[in-house]
């Protein structure tokens, strides 16, 4: 039980520190890209691949 509480505290501390770091970074540079742009950048190749496969099959997924 004690180990679980310490894991929760570590997770809460990591998330809090990440939030503080993001807030500080956005304070100094408000034009930084947000999380949406990061997700878009990561999944853009997958999206292009799926669109390419979909176009080969006539545009319908089944």
C-alpha positions as a Markdown table, in Angstrom:
| # | Residue | x | y | z |
|---|---|---|---|---|
| 1 | Unk | 0.0 | 0.0 | 0.0 |
| 2 | Unk | 2.8 | 2.4 | 0.9 |
| 3 | Unk | 4.5 | 1.8 | -2.5 |
| 4 | Unk | 1.3 | 2.8 | -4.3 |
| 5 | Unk | 1.1 | 6.1 | -2.4 |
| 6 | Unk | 4.6 | 7.0 | -3.3 |
| 7 | Unk | 4.0 | 6.2 | -7.0 |
| 8 | Unk | 1.0 | 8.5 | -6.9 |
| 9 | Unk | 3.0 | 11.2 | -5.3 |
| 10 | Unk | 5.8 | 10.8 | -7.9 |
| 11 | Unk | 3.3 | 10.9 | -10.8 |
| 12 | Unk | 1.6 | 14.0 | -9.3 |
| 13 | Unk | 5.0 | 15.7 | -8.8 |
| 14 | Unk | 6.0 | 14.9 | -12.4 |
| 15 | Unk | 2.8 | 16.3 | -13.9 |
| 16 | Unk | 3.0 | 19.4 | -11.7 |
| 17 | Unk | 6.6 | 20.1 | -12.7 |
| 18 | Unk | 5.7 | 19.5 | -16.4 |
| 19 | Unk | 2.8 | 22.0 | -16.1 |
| 20 | Unk | 5.1 | 24.6 | -14.4 |
| 21 | Unk | 7.8 | 24.1 | -17.0 |
| 22 | Unk | 5.2 | 24.6 | -19.8 |
| 23 | Unk | 3.8 | 27.7 | -18.1 |
| 24 | Unk | 7.2 | 29.2 | -17.8 |
| 25 | Unk | 8.1 | 28.4 | -21.4 |
| 26 | Unk | 4.9 | 30.0 | -22.6 |
| 27 | Unk | 5.5 | 33.0 | -20.4 |
| 28 | Unk | 8.9 | 33.7 | -22.1 |
| 29 | Unk | 7.8 | 32.7 | -25.6 |
| 30 | Unk | 4.0 | 32.8 | -26.1 |
| 31 | Unk | 4.3 | 31.7 | -29.8 |
| 32 | Unk | 5.5 | 28.2 | -28.9 |
| 33 | Unk | 3.5 | 25.5 | -30.6 |
| 34 | Unk | 0.9 | 23.7 | -28.4 |
| 35 | Unk | 0.2 | 20.1 | -27.9 |
| 36 | Unk | -2.1 | 20.0 | -30.9 |
| 37 | Unk | 0.7 | 20.8 | -33.3 |
| 38 | Unk | 2.9 | 18.1 | -31.6 |
| 39 | Unk | 0.2 | 15.4 | -32.2 |
| 40 | Unk | -0.3 | 16.6 | -35.7 |
| 41 | Unk | 3.4 | 16.4 | -36.4 |
| 42 | Unk | 3.6 | 12.9 | -35.0 |
| 43 | Unk | 0.6 | 11.5 | -36.8 |
| 44 | Unk | 0.9 | 13.3 | -40.2 |
| 45 | Unk | 2.9 | 10.4 | -41.8 |
| 46 | Unk | 0.3 | 7.9 | -40.6 |
| 47 | Unk | -2.5 | 10.1 | -42.0 |
| 48 | Unk | -0.8 | 10.4 | -45.4 |
| 49 | Unk | -0.2 | 6.6 | -45.5 |
| 50 | Unk | -3.9 | 5.9 | -44.7 |
| 51 | Unk | -5.1 | 8.4 | -47.3 |
| 52 | Unk | -2.7 | 6.8 | -49.9 |
| 53 | Unk | -4.1 | 3.3 | -49.2 |
| 54 | Unk | -7.7 | 4.6 | -49.2 |
| 55 | Unk | -7.1 | 6.3 | -52.6 |
| 56 | Unk | -5.8 | 3.0 | -54.0 |
| 57 | Unk | -8.9 | 1.1 | -52.9 |
| 58 | Unk | -11.3 | 3.6 | -54.5 |
| 59 | Unk | -11.8 | 5.8 | -51.6 |
| 60 | Unk | -14.0 | 3.6 | -49.5 |
| 61 | Unk | -12.9 | 1.6 | -46.4 |
| 62 | Unk | -14.5 | -1.8 | -45.8 |
